[in-house]
Amino acid sequence: MKWVWSKGVSALLVSVMVGGLLVSCTNSSGNEGNRLKILHNWNGLNGSDKITPVEEVIKEKTGVTLEWEYTKGSEIEKVNQIFATQDLPDIYTGPAWGGELDGIIKAANEGQLVDISDKLKDYPNLSKSIAPENVPPALYEKAIDAYGGKKYLLLQNQPATNEDGMDWLYGFYVRKDIAEKVGVDPQSVVTKDDFYNFLKKIKDAHLEENGQPVFPLGGFSNGWAVGIGNTMFFPGASYVDKGDGTVEHSFFTKGYEDYTLYYRKLLEEGLIDPEAFTQTDPIAKEKINQGRIAILAAHYPAILDATKEYTLSHPGSEFIPIGPLERAGVEPERPVDLGIQGNNVTAITQNCKGACVDAALKFLDFMASDEGFMLARYGVQGVHWEMKDGKPVAKQEWFDKFSTDTTMKLRKNEGISIGLESLTGLDRINSGAGGDIWADPERIEAMEQARKILRPNGIQVITAYNPGDVITKAPEWEMLKPSMDRMGDAWKEAVFAKSDEAAMNIINELREQLINTGYEKAMQFTNDNLKGKDMVTVQMPN
């Protein structure tokens, strides 16, 4: 899943007192004091304009004072930019997959990160978070244990147990009132033709909100996650089974072509918001709050958050799941395959030296402790919550305030949901903490109802090797990577092409470029190294 939670630069300034010494790690503002600059590389995340009660506790416990800035834009561009320009934070944290992960691994190989292998013994919570048994095997080989014994990266939020694995319930969700208005039962929409016809019915209804047209299908920023209909055309994983024990990239398959042309048709016929692939997150959410999107593609928590304000003022307009939609080449009774893994990797950059490294590790180890974990998610014990019968319980005063806080601003001003949860080691929200004490009962019920619909056969967590992690070790990878990175952009260009022929020309030109830059040899390397191993060839967004 990219949620997925889908980018500008952010600085986290931290005051640290270590061994009685005044540590000046970063002082970009010119103010006196200890500073740790941290980049939180997630688009759309934001925090508070002032130091929060949670951050005051962190300062008390670790000597660290936090001040946040956040990425707005492409996470991949940001991670590459900071190392190219050397405008480095002291601590980087960002997505544990895709081009963002590739960028931070590249930085490690170039010596731009701090090797913490000789210090981990003093920080047990951090050591535990990257123990082999606590990291998916392919990710461990690719990103954690890939530097000849040195350690540069920490993995955050890997589920400690199956009980802690979060199924974000990615899918297509429709406004209940609109489904009723056009006379379609969302659960009757199963095939790609059903889905197309549903969109067409919505468009033909000529719906408007305050004089503005309602788009049949929309998403959040930069097209997230409109393209998740790909699972109707191929099994969803980036690499597909060729039937002979080897895999190839889905980009070279007939299913990918059909998927591309299907979306081109939707766009050409006005069934998708034409700005869906270019809009910012605030613009996307403004359209949602205006009631101008009939069907949303994303994971359910994002949809529930984004639609909360509109739903409160328009009863009956809640978004409910469509389907479940068919999965190409997958048995209908198969459990949904989810790649549940940690959502962040964290590293200390070469900008942080000497005592700054110890300060950073002290801060990160505290956040990965049980105390830090609960502080980040629940707030301050005795203020926001208290222990009853051995379990954390939200104080009613704060529960009531947060439940009506549709903008999340109040919660962020208290220090909750500002990004600290991305730095808390293994995710033990259910097995070790006490569940989400701030969850609205209505939200829990909505999630459970969606789960019953979208997961009739349950889920299975993917533990196989991802070919995408192995191909990066191929000798041809450095030459091949720029072409691989073009796939997403090429798909969008094809979707916006003036004809099917023009769309296929775009896809085929990139296919040829991939072959010319080493794709076939890199795939041979990948298949040779995965011979006899279970490979990821079926996957749903998570």
C-alpha positions in Angstrom: 0.0 0.0 0.0 1.1 3.6 -0.6 -1.2 5.5 1.7 -0.4 4.8 2.3 -0.4 6.9 3.7 0.9 9.8 -0.9 6.4 16.1 -0.3 8.6 19.3 0.4 11.2 19.4 3.0 10.7 19.2 6.7 13.0 20.0 9.6 12.6 18.6 13.1 14.8 20.6 15.5 15.7 18.8 18.6 17.4 20.0 21.8 19.5 17.4 23.4 21.6 17.3 26.6 23.9 14.3 26.5 26.4 13.6 29.3 26.0 17.1 30.5 27.4 18.6 27.3 25.6 21.1 25.1 25.2 19.4 21.7 24.7 21.7 18.8 23.6 19.3 16.0 21.9 21.7 13.7 21.3 25.3 14.1 19.7 26.5 10.8 17.6 29.1 12.5 20.4 30.8 14.3 18.9 30.3 17.7 21.0 29.0 20.6 20.5 25.5 21.8 20.6 21.9 20.8 19.1 21.0 17.5 18.4 17.8 15.5 16.9 18.4 12.1 14.6 15.7 10.9 13.0 15.3 7.5 9.7 13.4 7.6 9.4 12.4 3.9 5.6 11.8 3.6 3.4 14.0 1.4 0.4 15.5 3.1 1.5 15.0 6.7 1.6 18.1 8.9 1.9 19.0 12.6 1.4 21.8 15.1 2.7 25.4 15.0 3.8 25.2 18.6 5.5 22.7 20.9 2.9 20.2 22.0 2.4 18.5 25.3 3.7 15.2 23.8 6.8 17.0 22.7 7.3 18.5 26.2 7.4 15.0 27.6 9.9 13.9 25.0 12.1 16.9 25.9 11.8 15.9 29.6 12.7 12.3 28.9 15.5 12.8 26.3 16.5 16.4 26.3 15.1 16.7 22.7 13.0 19.6 21.6 11.0 19.0 18.4 10.1 21.4 15.7 8.6 20.0 12.5 8.4 20.8 8.8 7.0 18.3 6.3 7.4 17.2 2.7 4.9 18.5 0.1 5.4 16.9 -3.3 7.1 13.8 -4.5 8.8 11.7 -1.8 11.1 10.2 -4.4 12.2 13.5 -5.7 12.8 14.7 -2.2 15.0 11.9 -1.1 17.1 12.2 -4.2 17.2 16.0 -3.9 18.5 16.2 -0.4 21.5 14.0 -1.2 22.2 15.7 -4.5 22.2 19.2 -3.0 23.6 18.1 0.4 20.8 20.0 2.1 20.6 17.3 4.6 18.7 16.8 7.8 20.2 15.0 10.7 17.6 12.3 10.7 15.6 11.1 7.6 12.5 9.0 7.8 10.4 8.0 4.9 8.6 5.2 3.0 10.1 1.7 3.2 9.5 0.8 -0.4 9.8 1.9 -4.0 12.0 4.7 -5.2 12.1 6.3 -1.8 13.7 3.2 -0.4 16.0 2.9 -3.4 17.1 6.5 -2.8 18.0 6.0 0.8 19.8 2.7 0.1 21.8 4.6 -2.6 22.8 7.2 0.0 23.9 4.4 2.4 26.1 2.9 -0.3 27.6 6.3 -1.1 28.6 6.8 2.6 26.1 9.6 3.2 24.5 7.9 6.2 25.9 7.1 9.6 26.9 3.5 10.4 25.3 2.7 13.7 26.4 -1.0 13.9 28.8 -0.4 16.8 26.3 1.6 18.8 23.2 -0.6 18.5 24.2 -2.7 21.6 23.5 0.4 23.7 20.0 0.9 22.2 18.0 -2.3 22.7 14.7 -1.0 21.2 16.4 -0.1 18.0 18.3 -3.4 17.8 15.1 -5.3 18.3 13.4 -3.4 15.4 15.9 -4.6 12.9 16.6 -8.1 14.2 16.3 -10.6 11.3 13.1 -12.2 12.7 11.4 -8.7 12.8 12.0 -7.7 9.2 10.6 -9.2 6.0 13.4 -11.4 4.5 13.7 -9.6 1.2 13.7 -6.2 2.8 16.3 -7.4 5.3 18.6 -8.5 2.6 18.0 -5.4 0.4 18.0 -2.6 3.0 19.1 -3.6 6.5 21.9 -6.2 6.1 23.3 -5.1 2.8 26.4 -3.3 3.6 29.1 -5.8 4.7 28.1 -5.8 8.4 27.5 -2.1 8.7 24.0 -0.9 9.6 22.5 2.3 8.3 18.7 1.9 8.3 16.1 1.3 10.9 12.7 -0.2 10.1 9.7 1.3 11.8 6.2 -0.1 12.3 6.7 -3.6 11.2 3.8 -5.6 12.9 5.2 -7.3 16.0 2.5 -10.0 15.6 -0.2 -10.9 13.1 -2.6 -9.2 15.5 -0.9 -5.9 14.8 -1.0 -6.1 11.0 -3.0 -3.3 9.6 -5.3 -4.0 6.6 -6.0 -0.6 5.2 -8.9 -1.9 3.1 -7.8 -0.3 -0.2 -10.6 -0.3 -2.7 -13.2 1.8 -4.5 -15.8 3.4 -2.3 -19.0 5.1 -3.5 -21.2 7.7 -1.8 -24.2 5.8 -0.5 -26.7 8.4 -1.6 -25.4 8.6 -5.1 -25.5 4.8 -5.5 -29.1 4.8 -4.4 -29.9 7.8 -6.7 -28.6 5.9 -9.8 -30.1 2.6 -8.6 -27.0 0.5 -8.3 -26.2 -1.9 -5.5 -22.4 -1.4 -5.0 -22.0 -5.1 -4.2 -23.4 -6.0 -7.6 -20.4 -4.3 -9.2 -17.9 -7.2 -9.7 -16.4 -7.1 -13.2 -14.5 -4.4 -15.0 -17.6 -4.0 -17.2 -19.8 -3.6 -14.2 -17.4 -0.9 -12.9 -17.4 1.0 -16.2 -21.2 0.8 -16.4 -21.5 2.1 -12.9 -19.3 5.1 -13.7 -21.3 5.7 -16.8 -24.6 5.7 -14.9 -23.3 8.3 -12.5 -22.1 10.5 -15.4 -25.3 10.2 -17.3 -27.2 11.3 -14.1 -25.7 14.8 -14.6 -25.2 15.3 -10.8 -24.2 18.6 -9.5 -23.2 20.1 -6.1 -23.6 23.9 -5.7 -23.6 24.2 -9.5 -20.4 22.2 -9.9 -20.3 18.8 -11.7 -19.9 15.6 -9.7 -17.1 13.5 -11.1 -17.8 9.8 -11.2 -14.3 8.8 -10.0 -11.6 10.7 -8.2 -8.7 10.2 -5.8 -6.3 12.2 -3.6 -3.0 13.9 -4.6 -1.2 13.0 -7.8 -3.6 10.2 -8.7 -3.3 8.3 -5.5 -4.9 5.8 -5.6 -7.0 5.9 -8.7 -5.0 3.2 -10.5 -5.8 0.4 -8.1 -8.2 -1.0 -10.7 -5.0 -2.7 -12.1 -5.9 -5.9 -10.2 -8.9 -6.4 -12.6 -6.3 -6.9 -15.4 -3.3 -8.7 -13.8 -2.8 -10.1 -10.3 -1.6 -6.8 -8.8 2.0 -7.6 -8.1 4.7 -5.7 -10.0 6.0 -9.1 -11.4 3.8 -11.8 -12.9 4.3 -15.5 -13.1 5.2 -16.6 -16.7 4.1 -20.2 -15.9 7.6 -21.7 -16.2 8.9 -20.9 -12.8 10.1 -17.4 -13.8 8.6 -13.9 -13.6 8.5 -10.8 -15.8 7.5 -7.3 -15.0 3.8 -6.6 -15.4 4.7 -3.7 -17.7 5.4 -6.2 -20.4 2.1 -8.0 -20.2 -1.1 -7.9 -22.2 -3.0 -7.3 -19.0 -1.0 -4.0 -18.5 -2.0 -2.9 -22.0 -5.6 -3.6 -21.3 -5.4 -1.8 -17.9 -3.9 1.3 -19.6 -6.4 1.5 -22.4 -9.3 0.9 -20.0 -8.2 3.9 -17.9 -7.7 6.0 -21.1 -11.3 5.2 -22.0 -12.5 6.3 -18.6 -10.6 9.6 -18.9 -11.7 10.2 -22.5 -15.3 9.7 -21.6 -15.2 12.0 -18.6 -15.6 9.3 -16.1 -12.5 10.3 -14.1 -11.8 13.8 -12.7 -9.3 15.1 -15.3 -7.2 16.7 -12.5 -7.0 13.5 -10.5 -3.4 12.8 -11.6 -2.1 16.3 -11.1 -3.9 17.9 -8.2 -2.5 18.6 -4.8 -3.9 16.9 -1.6 -5.6 20.1 -0.4 -7.4 20.5 -3.8 -8.4 16.9 -3.8 -9.9 17.2 -0.3 -11.6 20.4 -1.1 -13.5 18.6 -4.0 -14.4 15.8 -1.6 -15.7 18.3 1.0 -17.7 19.9 -1.7 -19.4 16.6 -2.5 -18.0 16.6 -6.0 -16.6 13.0 -6.1 -19.0 10.1 -6.4 -16.4 7.2 -6.1 -13.1 7.5 -4.3 -10.1 5.2 -4.7 -7.9 4.9 -1.6 -7.7 3.0 1.6 -10.7 3.4 3.9 -9.2 5.3 6.8 -8.1 8.1 4.4 -11.6 8.2 3.0 -13.3 8.3 6.4 -11.0 11.1 7.5 -11.4 13.2 4.3 -15.2 12.8 4.2 -16.0 13.2 7.9 -16.9 16.9 7.6 -19.2 16.5 4.6 -20.8 13.4 6.0 -21.7 15.2 9.3 -23.5 17.9 7.4 -25.0 15.6 4.8 -26.4 12.4 6.5 -26.5 9.4 4.2 -23.6 10.5 2.1 -21.0 8.2 3.7 -18.8 6.3 1.4 -19.3 2.5 1.3 -17.3 -0.2 -0.5 -17.8 -1.4 -4.0 -17.5 -5.0 -4.9 -15.3 -6.9 -4.1 -14.1 -6.6 -7.7 -12.7 -9.5 -9.7 -9.0 -10.2 -9.5 -7.4 -11.3 -12.8 -6.1 -14.8 -12.7 -6.9 -15.3 -9.0 -9.3 -17.9 -7.7 -12.4 -16.1 -6.2 -12.1 -18.0 -2.9 -8.4 -17.0 -2.4 -7.7 -14.8 0.7 -6.6 -11.3 -0.2 -2.8 -11.2 -0.5 -1.4 -8.2 1.5 2.2 -7.1 1.7 2.0 -5.9 5.3 5.3 -4.5 6.4 6.8 -1.5 8.2 5.9 1.8 6.7 9.1 3.8 7.4 12.9 3.5 7.2 14.8 5.9 9.4 18.5 6.9 9.1 20.9 9.3 10.5 22.7 11.3 7.8 26.3 12.4 7.6 25.1 15.9 8.6 24.9 14.6 12.2 28.3 14.0 13.7 29.8 13.2 17.1 27.5 13.8 20.1 24.7 14.5 17.6 24.6 10.8 16.7 24.2 9.8 20.3 21.5 12.4 20.8 19.6 11.1 17.7 19.9 7.5 18.9 18.8 8.3 22.4 15.7 10.0 21.0 14.9 7.2 18.5 15.4 4.5 21.1 13.0 6.3 23.5 10.4 6.6 20.8 10.8 2.8 20.1 10.3 2.0 23.8 6.8 1.0 25.1 6.6 4.4 26.8 7.5 6.3 23.6 5.1 4.1 21.5 2.1 4.9 23.7 3.1 8.5 24.1 3.1 9.0 20.3 -0.2 7.2 19.8 -2.2 8.1 22.9 -0.8 11.3 24.1 0.3 12.1 27.7 -0.6 9.7 30.4 -2.7 11.4 33.1 -3.6 14.2 30.7 -5.1 12.5 27.6 -5.5 9.0 28.9 -5.1 6.8 31.9 -4.5 3.1 32.8 -7.6 1.2 34.0 -7.4 -2.5 34.8 -4.0 -2.6 33.0 -5.3 -1.1 29.8 -5.1 2.5 28.4 -8.4 4.3 28.3 -9.0 7.7 26.7 -10.2 10.4 29.0 -13.8 11.2 28.0 -13.0 14.9 27.8 -10.4 14.4 25.1 -12.2 11.7 23.3 -15.2 14.0 22.9 -12.9 16.8 21.6 -11.1 14.6 19.2 -14.2 12.9 17.9 -15.6 16.3 16.6 -12.2 17.6 15.4 -12.8 17.0 11.7 -9.6 18.9 10.7 -7.4 16.9 13.1 -5.9 20.2 14.2 -6.7 19.8 17.9 -5.2 16.3 17.9 -2.0 17.6 16.2 -1.8 20.5 18.7 -1.6 17.9 21.5 1.2 16.1 19.6 -0.8 13.1 18.3 -0.7 12.2 14.6 2.2 14.6 13.8 4.6 11.9 12.6 6.1 10.6 15.9 4.3 7.3 15.4 6.5 6.8 12.4 9.5 6.5 14.7 8.2 4.0 17.3 9.9 0.7 16.3 7.8 -2.5 16.1 4.1 -1.9 15.8 2.4 -3.5 18.8 -0.7 -1.4 18.9 -2.9 -4.4 19.7 -0.5 -7.0 21.2 1.4 -4.7 23.4 -0.5 -1.5 23.8 -4.3 -1.6 23.9 -5.7 -0.8 20.5 -6.7 2.5 19.1 -8.2 4.3 22.1 -9.2 7.3 20.0 -11.1 5.3 17.3 -14.7 6.5 17.0 -17.1 3.5 17.5 -18.9 4.5 14.3 -15.6 4.4 12.4 -14.8 1.0 13.9 -18.2 -0.3 12.8 -17.7 1.2 9.3 -14.3 -0.5 9.0 -15.7 -3.8 10.2 -18.6 -3.7 7.7 -16.2 -2.8 4.9 -13.9 -5.7 5.9 -16.8 -8.2 5.8 -17.6 -7.0 2.2 -14.1 -6.7 0.8 -12.4 -9.6 2.6 -15.0 -12.4 2.5 -12.2 -15.0 2.5 -9.9 -13.1 4.9 -6.4 -12.1 4.2 -3.0 -13.7 4.0 0.2 -11.8 4.7 2.8 -12.1 2.0 6.1 -13.6 3.2 7.5 -14.5 -0.2 10.5 -12.8 -1.9 9.6 -9.7 -4.0 11.5 -9.7 -7.3 11.6 -6.0 -7.1 14.0 -6.2 -4.2 16.3 -8.6 -6.0 16.5 -6.8 -9.4 18.1 -3.8 -7.7 21.2 -6.0 -7.0 21.7 -6.8 -10.7 24.8 -5.4 -12.4 22.6 -3.6 -14.9 20.5 -1.9 -12.3 22.2 1.4 -12.2 21.7 1.8 -16.0 18.2 0.3 -15.9 16.8 2.2 -13.0 16.0 5.5 -14.8 14.0 3.6 -17.3 12.2 1.7 -14.5 11.4 4.9 -12.8 9.7 6.2 -15.9 6.9 3.5 -15.8 4.5 5.5 -13.6 4.9 8.7 -15.7 4.6 6.7 -19.0 1.4 5.1 -17.8 -0.1 8.5 -17.0 1.0 9.9 -20.4 -0.6 6.9 -22.1 -3.8 7.4 -20.2 -3.9 11.0 -21.5 -3.0 10.1 -25.0 -5.3 11.1 -27.9 -5.8 7.6 -29.1 -5.3 3.9 -28.2 -2.5 3.8 -30.8 -0.7 6.8 -29.3 -1.1 5.3 -25.8 0.5 2.0 -27.0 3.3 3.9 -28.7 4.2 5.5 -25.4 4.2 2.1 -23.6 6.1 0.3 -26.3 8.7 3.1 -26.6 9.5 2.7 -22.9 9.5 -1.1 -23.2 12.2 -0.7 -25.9 14.1 1.7 -23.7 14.0 -0.8 -20.8 15.3 -3.6 -23.0 18.1 -1.3 -24.3 19.2 -0.4 -20.8 19.6 -4.0 -19.6 16.1 -5.2 -18.6 16.5 -8.7 -20.0 19.8 -9.4 -18.3 18.6 -7.9 -15.0 15.5 -10.2 -15.2 17.7 -13.2 -15.9 19.8 -12.2 -12.8 16.6 -11.9 -10.8 15.1 -15.2 -11.8 18.5 -17.0 -11.3 18.7 -15.6 -7.7 15.1 -16.5 -6.9 15.2 -20.0 -8.4 13.4 -22.4 -6.0 12.1 -19.5 -3.8 8.5 -18.5 -3.4 8.0 -15.2 -5.3 5.4 -12.5 -4.9 3.2 -12.6 -8.0 -0.2 -11.9 -6.5 -0.8 -8.8 -4.4 -3.6 -6.4 -3.4 -2.8 -2.8 -2.5 -2.1 -2.3 1.2 
